[in-house]
Amino acid sequence: MFYYNLANKTYVLQPKFSHDVTYERNIHALYTLAKGEYSNLGYQFGLRGEYTYRDIILEGTGETFNIDRWDYFPSLHISYTLADKNQFLASYSRRIDRPRGWSLEPFLTWSDAYNVRSGNPGLKPEYIDSYELGYQRDLGDNSFSAELYYRRTVNQIERIRSLYKENIMLSTFENVGTDYAIGTELMLNTQLFKWWESDVTGNFFDYRVTGKYNSKSFDRHSFTWSMRWNNIFNITKSTRLQLNPSYN
């Protein structure tokens, strides 16, 4: 951090508010897949192992924050085709969403005289378990699909605000609680004319978060829906026009 000196028009380093951090992260993955078909049944099994090594060093203080860990992510996909034009699908997968680098910064940053922020190098990644059931039907030049899904996220990362000093607020990040989403997504693909392709998608889901931090409840609940209407107009052999309205 530098202050600008108006007298000599130079920037002056402020060591008290400046920090030097060495950040290293290596991720190595090994995965295997097996897939096949038996009559009208198709299947695919997968397993991915990820090794994560992360080292954060706050120079000049001796503070280090280290992660040395294996994670495992199984997946399963099954499909069943009935009478050629009908297909049923089911799947499970485990995923990971890692915190971004700036949310891990192990030092204070002043935004102004009344607000200060800090990262949290102890943040854990979010793990998502996703379950899906689907149906697809071929309608000639058109098609219809419906999907029912359930997703659960543990180690939910939330922004936390608390009192740092009198009249000064501290903003940081913590793993707080678990979130859940259950919903359905519907899609209709149509070829209205040779020159007009269209698909309509609707997504409707119930969202919940449960968790506490310092005796404060983070529970919340909402019902969310969205619609998308994608259109492609083939005006000439070399010209296409797209129109994609959406509502959330």
N, C-alpha and C positions, 0 to 999 in steps of 0.2 A: 504494500500500500504506500502511495506517495501523496504528499500534500504539495499543492502548487504554490510557490513563493512568488507573490505578485511583484515584489521589489526587484528581484533579479531574473524573473520569468523562467525559473527552473523548477523541476520536480524534485522534492526532497524525500528520500526513503524514510519510512517510519518503522523501525525494527520491532517495536512493541506490538504492532498490529500486522506484521508480515510473517509468513510461514513458508517453509520449504519442505515439500513432501515427496518422497520416493514411492512410487506406486508400481507394483508388478503383479500381473495376473496371467496365469497360464491355464488353459483348459484343454484337456486331451480326452478324446472320446473313442470308444470301441463299441460297435454295434453289430448285431446279427439279425437276419430276417429269414423266415421260412414261409413259403406260400404255396398254395396248390388249389386244385379243384377236385371235387368228388360229386359226380352227377351234376345237379343244379346248384350245389353248394360250393362257394369259394371262401377261402380263409387265408389269413396272413397273421403270423405271430412275429413280434419283434421285441428285442431287448437292447437298450443302449446304456452303457456305463460311462459316466463322466468323472474324470479326476480333475479337481480344481485346486490350484495352488495360488494363493493370493497373499501378498506381503505389502503392508503399508507402514512406512517409517516416517515419523515426524522428526525431521533433522534437528539436531541441537538439543533434543530433550531426552533421547534414549527410549522414547515410547515406540513400540512396535505392535502391529495388529495383524495376526496371521491366521490364514485358513488353509488347512491341508486335509482334503475330504474327498470321498467317493460318493456319488449319487447314482441311483439306478432308476431307469424309466422304461417300464414294460408297456406294450401296446398289443391290442387284439382287434382285428377287423374281420367281420363275417358278412357274406352276402348270399342271398338265396333268390334265384330267378324262377318265376312262376309264369308259365304260358308265354314266354318270350318277352312280353311287353310289361311285365310287372316284376319289380325287384325290391326285396326287403334287405335292409342293412342294419348292422349293429356294430358298435365299436367302443373301445375303452383306450384311453391313453393318459399317461402322466407327463406333465410338462413342468418347466421351471422358468421363472421370471426373475432375473438377478437385479439387485439395486444398481442404479447408475453411479458412476464414479463421484459425481459432485455431492451425492447424498451420503457418501462415506468419509468426507473430509474431516479429519480429527482435530479441528481447531475452530475458533470463533471468527466470524466475519461480521463486521458492523455494517448495517445497511444505512442507518442514520443514528441520531443521538438516542432514539427510543426503541430501536429494533436491532436485534443481533440474531444471527443464525449459526447453527453448527450441524455438521454431518454426524453420522453415527457409524463408526467403522465396525461395530458389532452387529450390524443389520444382517439378518438371515434372508436368503432368497425366498420368494413366494413359490409354493408348490401347488400345482393345479391338477386335480383329478377330473377328467372329462368323460362323461358317459353319453352316448348318442344312439338313438333308434331312428331309422329312416325308411321312407317308402318312395319309390320312383315309378312313374308310369309313362310309357311312350305312347303318344297320341298322334302318330304319323309325323307331320311336320311340326307338331307341338309336343310339349312334355310337361308333366306336373311332378313336383316333389314336395314331400313334407318331412320334417325332422323334429323329433322331440329330444331335448338335451337337458342334462343336469351337470353343473360344474361346481366344484368345491375348491376354495383356495385357502390354504393355511399360511400362517406367518404374514397375514395381511399387513402391508406397510402403510402407515398413516402419518400425516404431518401433525406434530404435537406442538402446541403453544403453551408456554408457562412463564411465570414471573422469574426473570433473571436477577434483577435488582429493582429497587424502587423506581417506578416509572419506565422500566425497561423490560420489553418482552423478548423471550427466547423462543425461536422456532427450530425444531429439529425433527428427526424421524425415528419411529419405533415400530417394531412388529407387534401389532395389536389385533388379536382376534382372528376370526374366520369369516369368509363371505360365501354365500350360496346363491346360485342362479339356476332357476328351472324355467324352461320356456319352450316355444315352438317356432320354427321358421318354415314358411310356406313360399313356394316359388312356382310360377307359371311362365313357361317359355312359349312364345307364339310366333308364327310366321304369318302375319296378317295379310300381307301381299308380297309379291316377289321383291318389291322395293322397300318393304318395311318389316324389320325384325324388332320384336318387343319382348321384354320380360318384366314381370312384376314380382317383388319380394316383400313379404311382411314378416317382421320379427316381434314376438310378444313374449316377455319374460318377467318373472317375479324375482326381485333381488333383495337379499337380506344380509346384514352384517351383524355379528355378535362379538363382543369383546369388552374388556375393561382395561383401563390404565390409570394407576394412582386412584383407584376407587371411582373413576369417572367412566360411565357407560358410553360405549361407542355404538350401541345397538341402533340400527336404522333399517327402514324397510321402504321399498318403492315398487310400483308396477310401471314398467317401461315398454313402449312399443315404437316401432319405426316402420316406414314404408319407403320403397325405392321403385322407380319406374324407369327402366333403361330402354332407350329407343335408338335404333340405327336406321337411317334412311339412305338407301343406295340411289343417289341421284343420277350418277352416270357410272360408267365402268371405272373411272378413275377418281370419283368424288363421292365421299360419304359424309353425312351429317349426323352428329350424335346429340341427343337431348336426354338429360338424366336428372329429372326432379326427384327430390326426396323430402320426407317429413319425419321429424323425431319428436 
